[in-house]
Amino acid sequence: MIDREQGPREVDVAVARRRVVGILGFGAGFVVAIGFFAFFPGLPHVIDWGAILVSLGVGAGARWGARRWVGE
């Protein structure tokens, strides 16, 4: 096989793909964590600042995992 150099267009596509995957991963992690705090039986069904901060942390972890999975 012939190795090709990556042109500027191919690099832009890879960067855009990583950005989209990161955004989707963060959004999915955040929504799942907020949903857990909102609907899990036994927890008070109130979204407070602690739940929001934990959900942001879960979203950040999901973003990191999704970008690592795609191949940052």
OpenMM code with the backbone's topology and positions (N, CA, C; nanometers):
from openmm import Vec3, app, unit

residues = "MET ILE ASP ARG GLU GLN GLY PRO ARG GLU VAL ASP VAL ALA VAL ALA ARG ARG ARG VAL VAL GLY ILE LEU GLY PHE GLY ALA GLY PHE VAL VAL ALA ILE GLY PHE PHE ALA PHE PHE PRO GLY LEU PRO HIS VAL ILE ASP TRP GLY ALA ILE LEU VAL SER LEU GLY VAL GLY ALA GLY ALA ARG TRP GLY ALA ARG ARG TRP VAL GLY GLU".split()
positions = [
    Vec3(0.0813, -0.1164, 0.0000),
    Vec3(0.0000, 0.0000, 0.0000),
    Vec3(0.0867, 0.1241, 0.0000),
    Vec3(0.0402, 0.2252, -0.0628),
    Vec3(0.1147, 0.3501, -0.0694),
    Vec3(0.0692, 0.4403, 0.0444),
    Vec3(0.1664, 0.4890, 0.1210),
    Vec3(0.1340, 0.5826, 0.2288),
    Vec3(0.1199, 0.7219, 0.1708),
    Vec3(0.0101, 0.7854, 0.2069),
    Vec3(-0.0140, 0.9215, 0.1591),
    Vec3(0.0043, 1.0178, 0.2745),
    Vec3(0.0455, 1.1360, 0.2408),
    Vec3(0.0498, 1.2401, 0.3413),
    Vec3(-0.0906, 1.2951, 0.3591),
    Vec3(-0.1206, 1.3328, 0.4806),
    Vec3(-0.2516, 1.3897, 0.5051),
    Vec3(-0.2506, 1.5362, 0.4637),
    Vec3(-0.3429, 1.5694, 0.3774),
    Vec3(-0.3561, 1.7073, 0.3342),
    Vec3(-0.4349, 1.7880, 0.4354),
    Vec3(-0.4431, 1.9172, 0.4140),
    Vec3(-0.5149, 2.0015, 0.5098),
    Vec3(-0.6631, 1.9659, 0.5202),
    Vec3(-0.7234, 1.9190, 0.4119),
    Vec3(-0.8663, 1.8833, 0.4157),
    Vec3(-0.8897, 1.7615, 0.5043),
    Vec3(-0.8031, 1.6617, 0.4960),
    Vec3(-0.8184, 1.5407, 0.5760),
    Vec3(-0.7974, 1.5695, 0.7249),
    Vec3(-0.7061, 1.6595, 0.7563),
    Vec3(-0.6825, 1.6970, 0.8956),
    Vec3(-0.8033, 1.7723, 0.9494),
    Vec3(-0.8619, 1.8622, 0.8692),
    Vec3(-0.9808, 1.9362, 0.9125),
    Vec3(-1.0981, 1.8425, 0.9387),
    Vec3(-1.1138, 1.7419, 0.8562),
    Vec3(-1.2231, 1.6461, 0.8756),
    Vec3(-1.2021, 1.5693, 1.0060),
    Vec3(-1.0797, 1.5300, 1.0351),
    Vec3(-1.0511, 1.4567, 1.1580),
    Vec3(-1.0764, 1.5440, 1.2813),
    Vec3(-1.0369, 1.6701, 1.2748),
    Vec3(-1.0597, 1.7618, 1.3867),
    Vec3(-1.2088, 1.7840, 1.4068),
    Vec3(-1.2822, 1.8019, 1.2991),
    Vec3(-1.4264, 1.8224, 1.3089),
    Vec3(-1.4955, 1.6989, 1.3649),
    Vec3(-1.4519, 1.5820, 1.3242),
    Vec3(-1.5111, 1.4581, 1.3749),
    Vec3(-1.4864, 1.4437, 1.5249),
    Vec3(-1.3648, 1.4723, 1.5710),
    Vec3(-1.3351, 1.4655, 1.7141),
    Vec3(-1.4182, 1.5654, 1.7923),
    Vec3(-1.4384, 1.6852, 1.7349),
    Vec3(-1.5184, 1.7865, 1.8023),
    Vec3(-1.6629, 1.7406, 1.8170),
    Vec3(-1.7193, 1.6863, 1.7095),
    Vec3(-1.8583, 1.6397, 1.7141),
    Vec3(-1.8732, 1.5244, 1.8121),
    Vec3(-1.7807, 1.4311, 1.8100),
    Vec3(-1.7867, 1.3169, 1.9022),
    Vec3(-1.7742, 1.3652, 2.0462),
    Vec3(-1.6887, 1.4627, 2.0704),
    Vec3(-1.6750, 1.5172, 2.2050),
    Vec3(-1.8023, 1.5837, 2.2538),
    Vec3(-1.8655, 1.6612, 2.1667),
    Vec3(-1.9901, 1.7294, 2.2035),
    Vec3(-2.0998, 1.6272, 2.2319),
    Vec3(-2.1132, 1.5281, 2.1453),
    Vec3(-2.2164, 1.4260, 2.1651),
    Vec3(-2.1890, 1.3433, 2.2908),
    Vec3(-2.0631, 1.3108, 2.3161),
    Vec3(-2.0285, 1.2351, 2.4359),
    Vec3(-2.0597, 1.3134, 2.5629),
    Vec3(-2.0245, 1.4418, 2.5631),
    Vec3(-2.0548, 1.5254, 2.6799),
    Vec3(-2.2051, 1.5359, 2.7023),
    Vec3(-2.2782, 1.5615, 2.5953),
    Vec3(-2.4235, 1.5746, 2.6064),
    Vec3(-2.4885, 1.4476, 2.6572),
    Vec3(-2.4454, 1.3337, 2.6058),
    Vec3(-2.5033, 1.2061, 2.6485),
    Vec3(-2.4726, 1.1788, 2.7955),
    Vec3(-2.3489, 1.2011, 2.8370),
    Vec3(-2.3127, 1.1789, 2.9770),
    Vec3(-2.3882, 1.2709, 3.0712),
    Vec3(-2.4020, 1.3972, 3.0322),
    Vec3(-2.4733, 1.4940, 3.1149),
    Vec3(-2.6206, 1.4556, 3.1290),
    Vec3(-2.6841, 1.4211, 3.0176),
    Vec3(-2.8263, 1.3864, 3.0198),
    Vec3(-2.8507, 1.2585, 3.1004),
    Vec3(-2.7658, 1.1599, 3.0850),
    Vec3(-2.7819, 1.0355, 3.1604),
    Vec3(-2.7668, 1.0612, 3.3107),
    Vec3(-2.6681, 1.1413, 3.3489),
    Vec3(-2.6476, 1.1693, 3.4911),
    Vec3(-2.7627, 1.2507, 3.5487),
    Vec3(-2.8094, 1.3524, 3.4782),
    Vec3(-2.9233, 1.4312, 3.5253),
    Vec3(-3.0477, 1.3425, 3.5327),
    Vec3(-3.0664, 1.2560, 3.4344),
    Vec3(-3.1795, 1.1637, 3.4373),
    Vec3(-3.1727, 1.0700, 3.5555),
    Vec3(-3.0535, 1.0255, 3.5885),
    Vec3(-3.0367, 0.9395, 3.7054),
    Vec3(-3.0806, 1.0123, 3.8317),
    Vec3(-3.0337, 1.1359, 3.8485),
    Vec3(-3.0705, 1.2111, 3.9683),
    Vec3(-3.2179, 1.2478, 3.9696),
    Vec3(-3.2782, 1.2629, 3.8538),
    Vec3(-3.4183, 1.3042, 3.8488),
    Vec3(-3.5149, 1.1875, 3.8702),
    Vec3(-3.4804, 1.0683, 3.8226),
    Vec3(-3.5787, 0.9603, 3.8189),
    Vec3(-3.5426, 0.8354, 3.8988),
    Vec3(-3.4235, 0.8278, 3.9566),
    Vec3(-3.3846, 0.7071, 4.0292),
    Vec3(-3.4664, 0.6967, 4.1576),
    Vec3(-3.5306, 0.5824, 4.1823),
    Vec3(-3.6130, 0.5677, 4.3026),
    Vec3(-3.5282, 0.5772, 4.4295),
    Vec3(-3.5813, 0.6450, 4.5269),
    Vec3(-3.5119, 0.6577, 4.6540),
    Vec3(-3.4364, 0.7878, 4.6691),
    Vec3(-3.4057, 0.8529, 4.5614),
    Vec3(-3.3400, 0.9833, 4.5693),
    Vec3(-3.4467, 1.0917, 4.5696),
    Vec3(-3.4205, 1.2018, 4.6361),
    Vec3(-3.5160, 1.3124, 4.6258),
    Vec3(-3.5174, 1.3628, 4.4812),
    Vec3(-3.6344, 1.3862, 4.4297),
    Vec3(-3.6464, 1.4240, 4.2891),
    Vec3(-3.6298, 1.5748, 4.2725),
    Vec3(-3.5166, 1.6215, 4.3191),
    Vec3(-3.4837, 1.7629, 4.3090),
    Vec3(-3.3440, 1.7721, 4.2499),
    Vec3(-3.3315, 1.8511, 4.1472),
    Vec3(-3.2004, 1.8725, 4.0866),
    Vec3(-3.1375, 1.9917, 4.1583),
    Vec3(-3.0355, 1.9671, 4.2382),
    Vec3(-2.9667, 2.0739, 4.3088),
    Vec3(-2.8287, 2.0958, 4.2463),
    Vec3(-2.7526, 2.1874, 4.3044),
    Vec3(-2.6213, 2.2199, 4.2475),
    Vec3(-2.5259, 2.1015, 4.2514),
    Vec3(-2.5378, 2.0186, 4.3513),
    Vec3(-2.4513, 1.9007, 4.3574),
    Vec3(-2.4770, 1.8066, 4.2412),
    Vec3(-2.6050, 1.7858, 4.2090),
    Vec3(-2.6384, 1.6989, 4.0954),
    Vec3(-2.5899, 1.7589, 3.9646),
    Vec3(-2.5986, 1.8905, 3.9527),
    Vec3(-2.5521, 1.9560, 3.8302),
    Vec3(-2.4009, 1.9434, 3.8175),
    Vec3(-2.3292, 1.9649, 3.9275),
    Vec3(-2.1825, 1.9540, 3.9225),
    Vec3(-2.1378, 1.8107, 3.8931),
    Vec3(-2.2039, 1.7140, 3.9548),
    Vec3(-2.1706, 1.5739, 3.9271),
    Vec3(-2.2003, 1.5419, 3.7809),
    Vec3(-2.3109, 1.5910, 3.7297),
    Vec3(-2.3470, 1.5662, 3.5904),
    Vec3(-2.2465, 1.6300, 3.4950),
    Vec3(-2.1966, 1.7476, 3.5287),
    Vec3(-2.0914, 1.8091, 3.4466),
    Vec3(-1.9649, 1.7237, 3.4479),
    Vec3(-1.9313, 1.6697, 3.5647),
    Vec3(-1.8150, 1.5816, 3.5738),
    Vec3(-1.8329, 1.4537, 3.4933),
    Vec3(-1.9527, 1.3955, 3.5005),
    Vec3(-1.9814, 1.2748, 3.4217),
    Vec3(-1.9770, 1.3070, 3.2735),
    Vec3(-2.0309, 1.4229, 3.2362),
    Vec3(-2.0260, 1.4641, 3.0960),
    Vec3(-1.8834, 1.4822, 3.0469),
    Vec3(-1.7993, 1.5430, 3.1315),
    Vec3(-1.6586, 1.5610, 3.0938),
    Vec3(-1.5878, 1.4261, 3.0794),
    Vec3(-1.6189, 1.3339, 3.1699),
    Vec3(-1.5599, 1.1996, 3.1584),
    Vec3(-1.6075, 1.1265, 3.0345),
    Vec3(-1.7348, 1.1424, 3.0011),
    Vec3(-1.7880, 1.0795, 2.8797),
    Vec3(-1.7260, 1.1411, 2.7557),
    Vec3(-1.7040, 1.2726, 2.7579),
    Vec3(-1.6380, 1.3395, 2.6446),
    Vec3(-1.4966, 1.2858, 2.6270),
    Vec3(-1.4238, 1.2741, 2.7372),
    Vec3(-1.2872, 1.2216, 2.7304),
    Vec3(-1.2871, 1.0800, 2.6749),
    Vec3(-1.3800, 0.9965, 2.7248),
    Vec3(-1.3864, 0.8583, 2.6774),
    Vec3(-1.4242, 0.8481, 2.5311),
    Vec3(-1.5170, 0.9317, 2.4881),
    Vec3(-1.5585, 0.9270, 2.3476),
    Vec3(-1.4455, 0.9728, 2.2568),
    Vec3(-1.3750, 1.0782, 2.2947),
    Vec3(-1.2635, 1.1258, 2.2121),
    Vec3(-1.1496, 1.0235, 2.2105),
    Vec3(-1.1267, 0.9578, 2.3226),
    Vec3(-1.0211, 0.8548, 2.3290),
    Vec3(-1.0599, 0.7364, 2.2422),
    Vec3(-1.1896, 0.7010, 2.2420),
    Vec3(-1.2377, 0.5890, 2.1631),
    Vec3(-1.2228, 0.6176, 2.0130),
    Vec3(-1.2521, 0.7393, 1.9728),
    Vec3(-1.2390, 0.7757, 1.8312),
    Vec3(-1.0927, 0.7819, 1.7904),
    Vec3(-1.0076, 0.8160, 1.8841),
    Vec3(-0.8651, 0.8211, 1.8536),
    Vec3(-0.8145, 0.9617, 1.8436),
    Vec3(-0.8028, 1.0237, 1.9582),
    Vec3(-0.7565, 1.1620, 1.9638),
    Vec3(-0.6151, 1.1693, 1.9245),
] * unit.nanometer
topology = app.Topology()
chain = topology.addChain("A")
for resn in residues:
    res = topology.addResidue(resn, chain)
    for name in ("N", "CA", "C"):
        topology.addAtom(name, app.Element.getBySymbol(name[0]), res)
